[in-house]
Amino acid sequence: MIEKTEGIVLKSIPYKESSNIVQVYTKDWGLKSFIIKGGRKKNAAIHSSLFQPLQLLSLIAYVNPKNNLSQLKEVNILRNLNYIYCNIIKSSLAFFLTEVITLSLKEELKDEDIYSFLYSSIVELNEKEDKELKDFHLFFLYDFAKALGFEPSHLSPLTSTKQERNDRLSLFLDFYKEHITNNKHIQSQEILRVIL
């Protein structure tokens, strides 16, 4: 069955000689994995370069409910996110957000409100000025936890110094580890401690 949706790229893994398997959080199916046959070939119909972390895509796919791995028929970029991919601060934040999202979402979770929140957060990250980004990850962690049903009401995301920001990040990540990520540790936090 051929179906259409949109999605947020979370992970792309090389598969065999020239293919990729990509994990996408879709608006209509929740987390879904797709095989991109020949995606690393120069003349590929669907090139693997489309699947950058957090890229927003429209998708037409052959979906088989009995198979966890679907095949993409057509892919188009929904929003230009060049400001994320060519900016070290934004790309580091994108790497962090991707890890948080991947560890937090469950396979069976399909939720248009969560999808809309993630979509708007990615667009916001792309469009904000660098000077507005110092607490972006903290606000994201707060709002994402709330969207998932785990409101960290005792944590404030607003900080005034780098030390306070790092301390607050540790508190948020402890909260995520205990309530959301099943005790999985978020590794990319160390990058943010340096650049923000």
N, C-alpha and C positions, 0 to 999 in steps of 0.2 A: 504494500500500500504506500502510495506517495503522499506525504503530508508536508505542510509548511509551518514553520515557527520562527522564532528568533532566539538568540542565546548569547551567553557570556563564556568566552574561552577560559578554561582553568588550567589545562595541562595538554601538552603535545609530546608524544613519545615516539621516537623512530621505531619502525616495525619492518622487519626484513630488509631487503636491499634499498628500496626506494619509497616505501609507504610510511604512514604515520597513523597512530591511534590517538585521537583527541578526546578529551573530556570536556563537556560543555554543560553549563547549567542553563536549561532551556525554559522558556516561558510556559510551555504546554506539557512538557514531560518530566520536569525536574532534571536531575543529573542523568546525562546520557553520554554514552561512548560511541564514537564513529570511527570507521576506518577510512583513511584517505589513500586509496590505491594509487601508487606512483606519484604521490604528492611532492616528493623531493626531486623529481625529474624536471629538467629545464622547461619543457613544453607541456607541463601538467595542466589538465583542464581546471583542476582545483589545486592550487599550489599551497604547500605547507606554510609558506610565509604569511598567509592570511590568519594563521592561528597563534598570534602573539597573546601573551597573558592579558586577560580582561578585554580583549577585542570584542566589540559588539557586532554580531553578525545576523543576517537573515539567512535562513536555511531551508532548503527543500531536500527531503530525505526519503529513502526507502525504509520504512519502519516495519519491522516484524516483531510483534509482541512477544513471540517465543524466543527471540534472540536478543541478548544484551548488547550486541555490537551491530549497529546499523550503518548503512552506507549513504554518503551524501551525494546528491545529484547536482545541486547548485548552491553556491555560497556567494553572498554579497556583503560588503561592509556597510553597516548601518550608520556609523559615526566615525569621522576622522579623529583618531586619537594621537596624532603626531606629537602634540605637546607632551604627552606622557612618555612616549618612546624616545624622544631626543633630549630629555631633561633628567639629569641624574637623580635629583630629589624625587621627582614624580615617578620615575621608573623604579626607584627603591621602594617608594610607598606602594606602587602597583604590585611589586614582588611580595611585599608583606601582606597586602590585602588578599592576593591570590592564595597564599598559604592559609590565612585565617579562614577564608571562604571554603577552601577545599577540606580543611579539617572539621569545619562546623556543619556542613550540609550532609544530610543522610540521603542514601540512594533513592528512597521512596518519596522524598519530600518534593512535592510540586506545589508551589505557592506563588501566585501572581503578585501578591503584596511584597514578598521578599524579593522577587525578581525585579519589581519596579524600584524598590529601595536600592538594590545593588546597581541597577542601570543608572539611576540618577546620581549615585555616589561616584561612579566612574566618570560620568560626564562632568561632575563638579570638580573632580581631581584634575581632569584635563584642562579645565577652563580657569582655575584659580591661579592667582599670582603666587610666586614662590614665598613671598613674605606672609601669605595667608595660610601656609601649610603646616606651621609648627605644631598645631594641635589637631590636625586633620585626622590622623590615625586614632587619636583618643575619642574624638566625636564619633568616628566610624565604629569603633569597638563598642561604645555605649549604645548607639542606635541599632547596630546589628544584633547585639544581645537582646535588646528590647523587642526587635522584630521577630526574633526566634522564641520569644516568650520567657526570657530570663532577664528581667530588668535589674541592672546593677544599681539600685536606687541609692546605695551608700557611697557611690563613686562619682566624683565630679570630673568632667573631661577638660576643664579649663585650667591652664597653668600659667605661671609667670616666669619661671626660670628653667634652664635645661635640667638641673638636678631634680626639680619638682616634676618635670615632664617624664623623666626616666623612672622616678619612683612611682608615679601614677600608672605608667605603662606596665610596670611589674605587677601592680595590684590588679589591673585589668586582665593581664595574662594569667594570673593565678585564678581569677574568677572564671575565665574561659576554660582553663584546665580542669577545674572542679565541676563546672556545670554544663559545658558545651562540647569540648573536644575529647571527651573520654580519656582524660589524663595524658593526652598527646601534647608534647612541648612544641611551641612555635619558635622555630630556629631563626627566622629572619629578623627578629626583634633587634639583634645586635647591630644590624646595618643602620636602623633608625636611631639607635642610641648615639651613633657617630655623626650622622649627617643632619640631625634636627636639633 
